[in-house]
Amino acid sequence: MAQILFILLKKNMETYQLKLQKPWERVKETLKEINVELTDEDLDYQPGQEDQLLERLEKKMSKSKAEIKALIESVSANKGKAS
């Protein structure tokens, strides 16, 4: 039972690992252009702290973590997805 729980937790953690193709500073600036209400504090991010970033943005943007992750990765890939 504990092994199954570990696998599920590990899978969940991997879901929110950001795959950035650009430096975070460039992604952050683009996100602020897309949503002018976002601040540097909202977008404070260090690798390995994806969950904290996504939780802050989830509250601020009223979107799910999956939607925010998709937006960030889209901006990073230069697709410019704005919704």
Helices and strands as residue ranges (DSSP letters): H 2-15, H 24-34, H 50-61, H 65-76
